[in-house]
């Protein structure tokens, strides 16, 4: 039986300060990087905070082929006052 190719579950998580920045960054990601699928937009409420204004927003990018360069993503997300979470 032939062995299946190695499958990776690599994800990059970009943290952004608000929803507007996250939506703008998500659109720009598609233009700047050839993504196989749209990034997943996730609201990350800070512990104990109910106010939507106090939430960070995450863009989760699947990168199964390891094509996205972490340094380029770091530079990209800084344009929106965000950062990339280290795995």
VEXVEX-632735 format. One record per residue: residue number from 1; x, y, z of N, C-alpha, C, CB in turn. Coordinates in steps of 0.001 Angstrom, whole numbers, plus 500000, padded with zeros to 6 digits. Glycine has a CB too. Example, Ala and Ser with C-alpha at 12.3 -4.5 7.8 and 13.67 -1.06 7.14 Angstrom:
<sites>
[1,[513190,494310,507800],[512300,495500,507800],[513200,496700,507800],[511308,495527,509046]] [2,[512850,497750,507080],[513670,498940,507140],[512900,500030,507870],[514084,499402,505725]] 
</sites>
This chain:
<sites>
[1,[500829,498826,500000],[500000,500000,500000],[500878,501244,500000],[499054,499995,501202]] [2,[500620,502218,499113],[501430,503438,499110],[501125,504295,500341],[501179,504249,497822]] [3,[502170,504941,500797],[502033,505783,501976],[501450,507134,501571],[503397,505964,502687]] [4,[500544,507651,502380],[499971,508968,502094],[501034,510035,502270],[498758,509258,503009]] [5,[500907,511128,501487],[501819,512248,501642],[501637,512883,503001],[501606,513281,500539]] [6,[502671,513500,503471],[502639,514141,504787],[501693,515337,504755],[504062,514585,505220]] [7,[500793,515390,505701],[499838,516483,505797],[500206,517333,507001],[498376,515952,505908]] [8,[500229,518626,506811],[500587,519541,507882],[499356,520337,508293],[501733,520483,507446]] [9,[499247,520636,509562],[498154,521455,510066],[498717,522791,510551],[497389,520724,511210]] [10,[499573,523389,509743],[500203,524653,510111],[499180,525770,509982],[501448,524939,509225]] [11,[499131,526579,511023],[498256,527748,511029],[499035,528944,511538],[496994,527503,511898]] [12,[498711,530077,510989],[499262,531336,511469],[498101,532110,512089],[499963,532156,510306]] [13,[498340,532709,513236],[497310,533508,513891],[497811,534944,513967],[496967,532950,515316]] [14,[497064,535826,513321],[497374,537247,513346],[496396,537912,514300],[497297,537880,511915]] [15,[496908,538684,515244],[496080,539347,516258],[495966,540815,515874],[496688,539182,517704]] [16,[494717,541286,515806],[494469,542671,515426],[493641,543368,516493],[493759,542743,514066]] [17,[493785,544697,516605],[493180,545418,517715],[491659,545563,517640],[493785,546761,517798]] [18,[491079,545529,516443],[489626,545701,516339],[489105,545050,515061],[489252,547202,516368]] [19,[487789,545003,514961],[487146,544319,513837],[487460,544988,512499],[485639,544276,514049]] [20,[487437,546322,512467],[487712,547025,511215],[489099,546683,510689],[487583,548537,511411]] [21,[490086,546719,511576],[491458,546386,511177],[491529,544940,510682],[492439,546600,512359]] [22,[490840,544045,511362],[490863,542633,510973],[490228,542430,509605],[490140,541779,512018]] [23,[489119,543102,509345],[488462,542959,508044],[489316,543541,506921],[487092,543640,508062]] [24,[489920,544695,507166],[490804,545301,506165],[492004,544398,505900],[491278,546697,506629]] [25,[492592,543876,506960],[493753,543000,506812],[493379,541719,506069],[494345,542660,508188]] [26,[492208,541180,506345],[491772,539955,505663],[491665,540178,504155],[490415,539479,506223]] [27,[491124,541325,503763],[491022,541644,502338],[492405,541808,501717],[490195,542922,502130]] [28,[493276,542530,502404],[494626,542781,501892],[495449,541492,501822],[495343,543811,502774]] [29,[495221,540569,502767],[495949,539291,502750],[495714,538560,501438],[495519,538401,503935]] [30,[494459,538526,501015],[494126,537853,499765],[494786,538482,498558],[492649,537846,499572]] [31,[494981,539801,498606],[495621,540506,497505],[497143,540328,497522],[495270,541985,497562]] [32,[497735,540362,498703],[499194,540319,498820],[499759,538902,498780],[499620,540989,500099]] [33,[499043,537953,499364],[499509,536572,499427],[498513,535706,498664],[499665,536086,500912]] [34,[499002,534755,497930],[498123,533841,497194],[497617,532773,498163],[498871,533186,495973]] [35,[496492,533072,498824],[495951,532147,499808],[495061,531120,499141],[495175,532898,500883]] [36,[495118,529891,499639],[494264,528832,499110],[492824,528996,499575],[494794,527467,499528]] [37,[492638,529618,500740],[491300,529856,501267],[491311,531144,502078],[490818,528660,502133]] [38,[490125,531697,502288],[490029,532944,503040],[490426,532719,504496],[488603,533518,502956]] [39,[491042,533735,505115],[491373,533610,506531],[490097,533569,507368],[492279,534775,506984]] [40,[490169,532863,508470],[489037,532784,509390],[489122,533952,510358],[489020,531424,510156]] [41,[488050,534722,510486],[487987,535876,511373],[487315,535448,512672],[487221,537062,510707]] [42,[488020,535651,513805],[487535,535193,515105],[487649,536319,516117],[488320,533952,515585]] [43,[486588,536547,516886],[486617,537539,517965],[487203,536869,519199],[485181,538116,518261]] [44,[488176,537505,519816],[488834,536969,521007],[488613,537939,522155],[490358,536733,520761]] [45,[487548,537714,522923],[487240,538603,524042],[488293,538449,525126],[485834,538311,524610]] [46,[488705,539551,525689],[489661,539524,526785],[488962,538991,528027],[490261,540936,527044]] [47,[489686,538310,528855],[489115,537693,530054],[488342,538710,530887],[490218,537055,530902]] [48,[487088,538397,531172],[486271,539246,532016],[485657,540443,531314],[487076,539718,533140]] [49,[485860,540582,530038],[485334,541735,529303],[484105,541339,528501],[486410,542323,528372]] [50,[483029,542100,528650],[481812,541865,527892],[481681,542835,526725],[480603,541978,528798]] [51,[482393,543920,526775],[482291,544979,525784],[483026,544587,524506],[482850,546293,526341]] [52,[482352,544682,523372],[482965,544326,522087],[484169,545215,521770],[481931,544432,520963]] [53,[484178,546422,522328],[485307,547313,522083],[486595,546785,522715],[485001,548705,522618]] [54,[486474,545928,523719],[487641,545399,524406],[488117,544064,523839],[487337,545245,525864]] [55,[487616,543714,522684],[487977,542431,522084],[489103,542618,521080],[486758,541783,521406]] [56,[489933,541613,520994],[490907,541540,519912],[490277,540662,518833],[492307,540964,520406]] [57,[490756,540803,517631],[490255,539995,516525],[491410,539202,515949],[489587,540877,515433]] [58,[491148,537973,515641],[492161,537065,515119],[491858,536714,513679],[492246,535796,515968]] [59,[492916,536639,512892],[492821,536076,511551],[493613,534778,511580],[493363,537074,510441]] [60,[492936,533693,511318],[493581,532385,511332],[493784,531951,509890],[492735,531333,512128]] [61,[495051,531701,509538],[495410,531318,508173],[495922,529889,508166],[496473,532278,507587]] [62,[495310,529061,507366],[495839,527703,507201],[496941,527759,506159],[494714,526686,506780]] [63,[498037,527082,506446],[499207,527095,505567],[499767,525680,505489],[500295,528102,506078]] [64,[498972,524773,504960],[499332,523358,504939],[500609,523076,504148],[498198,522557,504361]] [65,[500888,523899,503165],[502083,523681,502343],[503293,524470,502830],[501792,524048,500909]] [66,[503115,525235,503908],[504233,526006,504455],[504741,527082,503519],[505358,525090,504800]] [67,[503851,527681,502747],[504255,528688,501764],[504406,530094,502349],[503254,528725,500647]] [68,[503705,530380,503447],[503719,531734,503996],[504935,531944,504895],[502428,532007,504781]] [69,[505633,533031,504655],[506822,533360,505426],[506421,534141,506680],[507825,534174,504568]] [70,[506843,533667,507842],[506481,534283,509114],[506929,535740,509186],[507087,533497,510265]] [71,[508130,536045,508692],[508618,537437,508749],[507757,538359,507893],[510087,537515,508283]] [72,[507333,537880,506722],[506473,538696,505865],[505121,538935,506538],[506276,538018,504493]] [73,[504601,537911,507202],[503341,538084,507921],[503503,539059,509083],[502830,536735,508433]] [74,[504643,539001,509776],[504921,539952,510863],[504881,541387,510346],[506295,539657,511505]] [75,[505562,541638,509247],[505594,542976,508657],[504203,543401,508203],[506571,543020,507476]] [76,[503497,542474,507579],[502165,542755,507070],[501225,543193,508196],[501601,541526,506357]] [77,[501150,542428,509269],[500169,542683,510328],[500509,543937,511139],[500080,541478,511258]] [78,[501773,544334,511151],[502157,545570,511860],[501509,546802,511240],[503682,545735,511856]] [79,[501156,546720,509965],[500492,547851,509303],[499158,548185,509968],[500268,547541,507816]] [80,[498579,547217,510659],[497304,547405,511356],[497493,547362,512872],[496293,546332,510922]] [81,[498679,547636,513340],[498999,547613,514782],[498729,546256,515410],[498197,548678,515517]] [82,[498978,545214,514653],[498775,543860,515152],[500076,543099,515219],[497788,543115,514282]] [83,[499982,541827,515514],[501146,540945,515585],[500745,539523,515229],[501782,540989,516989]] [84,[501755,538719,514956],[501553,537296,514672],[501918,536522,515916],[502400,536820,513444]] [85,[501013,535645,516344],[501281,534794,517501],[502268,533712,517095],[499967,534167,518056]] [86,[503236,533471,517945],[504169,532373,517715],[503478,531056,518080],[505482,532566,518544]] [87,[503727,530007,517303],[503076,528707,517611],[503550,528118,518920],[503336,527706,516495]] 
</sites>
